[in-house]
Amino acid sequence: MFFASDNAGPVHPQIMARLTQANEGHAMPYGKDAIMDEVRDAIRTAFEAPQAEVYLVATGTAANALALACYAKPWQTIFCSTTSHINEDECNAPEFYAGAAKLTVIETDDMMTPDALRRAIEKHPDGNVHGAQRGPVSITQVTERGSVHTLDEIRALTTVAKGYDLPVHLDGARFANALVALGCTPAEMTWKAGVDVVSFGGTKNGCMGVEAVVFFDPTKAWEFELRRKRGAHLFSKHRYLSAQMAGYMQDDLWMTMAQQANDSAAHLVAGLRAAGAAFLHQPDANMIFASWPRRIHQKLHDAGAKYYIWNGSLEGDDPEELLGARLVCDWSIGKPAIDQFLSHF
């Protein structure tokens, strides 16, 4: 009954097997390993982008921060939502790697809207030497509240950005979960919708620790290589990153695991809804925000279901007070664990 985070799940055996295979003998360092050629081809094929440049780093924070740094000058601002990963979860890393470029945070309970984005951009007029200049737009998909931008919603945001000649970054920490939820292709959710660069997540979806940065504009490649090295994120034994991503892409494992996680979340949502839980955000993928009475939280806690995130204190005078909770399903959580959790409602 472990629903704290998809970061907490195990590595898939197929990925572990590729790591074991990669551990044989010697391989060229710093991304020159033969496995990286396989990874590059697989990702280019998946994204229908033969000219795309593909790089690997170990963390999502590095992927987002280094990718954005290639598009944001120190005197510019990056437009994002209040609940974006880069605002909520990355300890100012995007600002740091972009040489102190600031974030313009668009107030929202979940997704930013095209109108709100346009208003935020207009507050930074071109040519005002005293203020931050306009920089890239960053979209989080799946959002940090568990909802998924539709293709039309992504296109609406990128249309606003392109109207001001601004590049668009997609933070895809849960990229595969969003893709499965939408039933679309990677190309349709990225460059065909106006996205310039994507952080293609692997760690939350069954890898040990690897993320890909995919540039649809190959002219950014050399700058990224320099920033990755300067930022201390170029692995010398790179083959162990490559092996993870190769195993991830092999036989569409990444899609299979995302489907498993989403299906588990849907099963959990159905059970919570039947038990009378209230949903705080639309649970589109594998992350759920819901609330139920304190007494049930206490019962779950006593039964050993301690590994999910809740708001408020379990100790309180009102057993019926609703306490919010976040639950995340990873690829390995099956229906028996979910049913065990639900049995305490």
C-alpha positions in Angstrom: 0.0 0.0 0.0 2.7 2.5 -1.1 1.2 5.5 -2.9 3.7 8.2 -1.9 5.3 8.7 -5.3 6.1 7.0 -8.5 9.7 7.9 -7.7 9.5 5.2 -5.0 8.8 2.3 -7.3 11.2 -0.4 -8.3 13.2 -0.6 -11.5 11.7 -2.8 -14.2 13.5 -6.1 -14.7 14.0 -5.4 -18.4 15.9 -2.2 -17.5 17.9 -4.0 -14.9 18.8 -6.6 -17.5 20.1 -4.0 -19.9 22.2 -2.5 -17.1 23.7 -5.9 -16.4 24.4 -6.4 -20.1 26.0 -2.9 -20.3 28.3 -3.9 -17.4 30.3 -6.3 -19.6 33.7 -5.1 -20.7 34.6 -1.6 -21.7 32.7 1.2 -23.5 33.6 4.6 -24.6 32.7 7.3 -22.0 30.8 10.6 -22.1 28.0 9.5 -24.3 30.1 7.9 -27.0 29.0 4.4 -26.1 27.3 2.3 -28.8 24.1 1.9 -26.7 23.6 5.7 -27.0 23.3 5.3 -30.7 20.5 2.8 -30.2 18.8 5.2 -27.8 19.1 8.2 -30.1 17.5 6.1 -33.0 14.7 4.8 -30.8 13.7 8.3 -29.5 13.9 9.9 -32.9 11.7 7.1 -34.3 9.2 7.4 -31.5 9.0 11.2 -31.9 9.0 11.0 -35.8 11.9 13.5 -35.6 14.9 12.2 -37.5 16.8 15.5 -37.0 16.2 15.7 -33.2 19.1 15.9 -30.9 18.9 13.6 -27.9 20.8 13.8 -24.6 20.6 12.0 -21.3 21.0 13.2 -17.8 20.3 11.5 -14.4 17.6 13.8 -13.0 14.5 15.6 -14.1 15.7 18.8 -12.5 18.8 18.7 -14.6 16.8 18.0 -17.7 14.4 20.9 -17.2 17.0 23.4 -16.0 19.6 22.7 -18.7 17.1 22.6 -21.4 15.5 25.9 -20.4 19.0 27.5 -20.0 19.5 26.9 -23.7 16.5 29.1 -24.4 16.5 31.6 -21.6 19.0 34.4 -21.4 20.0 35.8 -17.9 18.0 38.9 -18.6 14.8 37.0 -19.6 11.9 35.5 -17.7 10.5 32.0 -18.1 6.7 31.8 -18.1 5.2 28.9 -16.1 2.2 28.1 -13.9 2.2 28.3 -10.1 2.0 24.5 -9.9 4.7 23.8 -12.5 7.4 21.4 -11.6 10.0 24.1 -12.2 8.3 26.4 -9.7 7.2 24.0 -7.0 9.9 21.3 -7.0 13.3 22.4 -8.3 14.8 24.8 -5.7 15.5 27.6 -8.2 17.6 25.3 -10.4 16.2 26.7 -13.7 17.0 30.2 -12.6 20.5 29.1 -11.4 21.4 27.3 -14.7 19.9 30.1 -16.8 22.2 32.6 -15.2 19.6 34.1 -12.8 16.8 34.4 -15.4 13.7 34.8 -13.3 10.4 32.8 -13.4 7.2 34.7 -14.1 4.7 32.5 -12.3 1.1 32.6 -13.6 -1.3 32.1 -10.7 -3.5 29.1 -11.2 -4.8 26.1 -9.3 -3.6 23.8 -12.0 -3.1 24.6 -15.6 -2.3 28.0 -17.0 -4.7 29.3 -19.6 -3.9 31.0 -22.9 -5.4 34.3 -21.7 -3.5 34.3 -18.5 -0.3 33.5 -20.4 -0.9 36.3 -22.8 -1.5 38.8 -20.0 1.7 37.7 -18.3 3.7 38.1 -21.5 2.2 41.6 -22.1 3.4 42.7 -18.7 6.9 42.3 -20.0 7.0 44.7 -23.0 9.8 44.3 -25.5 12.6 46.9 -25.3 12.1 48.0 -21.7 15.7 48.0 -20.4 14.5 48.2 -16.8 12.6 44.9 -16.8 13.0 41.3 -17.6 12.7 40.4 -21.2 10.3 37.8 -22.6 11.7 34.3 -22.5 10.5 30.7 -23.0 7.2 29.2 -21.9 7.2 26.0 -19.9 4.3 23.5 -19.7 4.2 20.6 -17.2 2.6 17.4 -18.6 1.2 15.6 -16.5 0.5 18.6 -14.3 1.5 18.6 -10.7 -2.2 18.2 -9.8 -2.6 15.1 -11.9 -4.5 16.5 -14.9 -3.4 16.2 -18.5 -3.4 19.0 -21.1 -5.3 18.0 -24.1 -3.6 18.5 -27.5 -5.9 21.4 -28.1 -4.8 22.9 -24.8 -1.2 22.5 -25.6 -1.6 24.0 -29.0 -3.5 27.0 -27.5 -0.6 27.7 -25.2 2.0 27.3 -27.9 0.0 29.5 -30.3 0.2 32.3 -27.7 3.9 31.7 -27.2 4.6 31.7 -31.0 2.6 34.8 -31.4 5.4 36.5 -29.4 8.2 34.5 -31.0 8.8 32.6 -27.7 10.1 29.0 -27.5 8.2 26.3 -25.6 9.5 23.7 -23.2 7.5 20.7 -22.2 8.3 19.2 -18.8 7.4 15.6 -19.4 8.4 14.0 -16.1 5.3 11.9 -16.6 5.3 12.1 -20.3 4.3 8.5 -20.9 1.4 8.7 -18.5 0.0 11.7 -20.4 0.6 10.0 -23.7 -1.4 7.0 -22.7 -4.1 9.1 -21.2 -4.5 11.0 -24.5 -4.0 8.1 -26.8 -1.8 10.2 -29.1 1.7 10.0 -30.5 4.8 11.6 -29.0 5.0 13.8 -32.1 1.4 15.0 -31.7 2.1 16.0 -28.1 5.3 17.8 -28.8 6.7 19.3 -32.0 3.5 19.0 -34.0 1.8 21.0 -31.2 4.5 23.7 -31.2 6.9 22.4 -28.6 10.6 23.1 -29.2 12.2 20.9 -26.5 10.9 18.2 -24.2 12.2 16.6 -21.0 11.3 13.0 -21.6 10.9 11.3 -18.2 12.1 7.8 -17.4 12.8 7.8 -13.6 9.1 8.0 -12.5 8.2 5.3 -15.0 10.4 2.4 -14.0 13.9 3.5 -14.7 16.7 3.8 -12.0 17.5 7.4 -12.8 17.6 8.7 -16.4 15.8 11.4 -18.3 16.2 12.4 -22.0 16.3 16.0 -23.3 15.0 16.0 -26.9 15.7 19.1 -29.0 13.6 19.4 -32.1 15.8 22.3 -33.1 19.3 20.7 -33.6 21.0 24.1 -33.5 20.7 24.0 -29.7 22.8 20.8 -29.5 26.2 22.2 -28.9 25.1 24.7 -26.4 23.4 21.9 -24.4 26.5 19.8 -24.5 28.5 22.7 -23.1 25.9 23.5 -20.4 25.6 19.9 -19.4 29.4 19.6 -18.9 29.7 23.0 -17.2 26.8 22.0 -15.0 28.5 18.8 -13.9 25.8 16.5 -15.5 27.9 14.8 -18.1 28.4 11.2 -16.9 31.7 9.6 -17.6 30.3 6.1 -17.5 27.4 7.2 -19.6 26.6 3.7 -20.8 24.7 3.1 -17.6 22.3 6.0 -18.5 22.1 4.7 -22.1 21.4 1.2 -21.0 18.4 2.3 -18.9 16.9 4.4 -21.7 17.5 1.6 -24.2 15.7 -0.9 -21.9 13.0 1.7 -21.4 12.4 2.1 -25.1 12.8 -1.5 -26.1 9.5 -3.2 -27.2 7.6 0.0 -26.1 8.2 -0.9 -22.4 7.8 2.8 -21.5 4.2 2.7 -22.8 3.4 -0.6 -21.2 4.5 0.6 -17.8 2.6 3.9 -18.2 -0.5 2.0 -19.1 -0.1 -0.2 -16.0 0.3 2.9 -13.8 -2.7 4.7 -15.3 -4.9 1.5 -15.1 -4.0 1.1 -11.4 -4.8 4.7 -10.8 -8.2 4.4 -12.6 -9.0 1.3 -10.4 -8.1 3.4 -7.3 -10.2 6.3 -8.5 -13.2 4.1 -9.0 -12.8 2.6 -5.5 -12.4 6.0 -3.9 -15.4 7.4 -5.7 -17.5 4.5 -4.6 -16.4 5.1 -1.0 -17.5 8.7 -1.2 -14.1 10.5 -1.5 -14.1 13.9 -3.0 -11.7 14.7 -5.8 -9.8 17.9 -5.7 -8.5 17.8 -9.2 -9.3 15.8 -12.3 -7.4 12.5 -12.0 -6.4 12.0 -15.7 -3.3 9.8 -15.4 -1.5 8.2 -12.4 -1.7 10.9 -9.7 -4.8 11.5 -7.6 -5.8 14.3 -5.2 -8.8 13.5 -3.1 -10.1 14.0 0.4 -11.9 11.9 3.0 -12.6 12.0 6.7 -9.9 12.1 9.3 -11.2 8.9 10.9 -10.5 7.0 7.7 -7.0 8.4 7.4 -6.4 7.2 11.0 -7.7 3.8 10.2 -5.5 3.5 7.1 -2.5 4.7 9.1 -3.1 2.1 11.8 -3.4 -0.6 9.1 0.0 0.3 7.8 -1.0 2.5 4.8 1.4 5.3 5.9 3.0 5.9 2.5 0.8 8.5 0.9 0.8 12.2 1.4 -2.0 13.9 3.3 -2.7 17.4 4.5 -3.4 18.3 8.1 -2.9 16.4 11.3 -4.2 12.9 11.9 -4.8 14.0 15.5 -7.8 16.2 15.8 -11.1 16.7 17.6 -13.3 16.2 14.5 -13.2 12.7 13.1 -15.3 13.8 10.1 -13.1 16.7 9.1 -12.0 16.1 5.5 -8.2 15.9 4.9 -6.8 16.1 1.5 -4.4 13.4 0.2 -2.2 12.8 -2.8 -1.8 9.2 -4.1 0.5 8.2 -7.0 0.5 4.8 -8.7 3.6 3.5 -10.4 3.9 0.7 -12.9 4.4 -2.0 -10.2 1.4 -1.3 -8.0 -1.3 -3.9 -8.7 -4.9 -4.3 -7.9 -4.4 -6.4 -4.8 -2.5 -3.6 -3.0 -5.2 -1.1 -4.2 -8.0 -3.3 -3.0 -6.3 -3.8 0.4 -6.0 0.0 0.7 -9.7 0.5 -0.2 -10.9 -2.2 2.2 -10.2 0.3 5.1 -12.8 2.8 3.9 
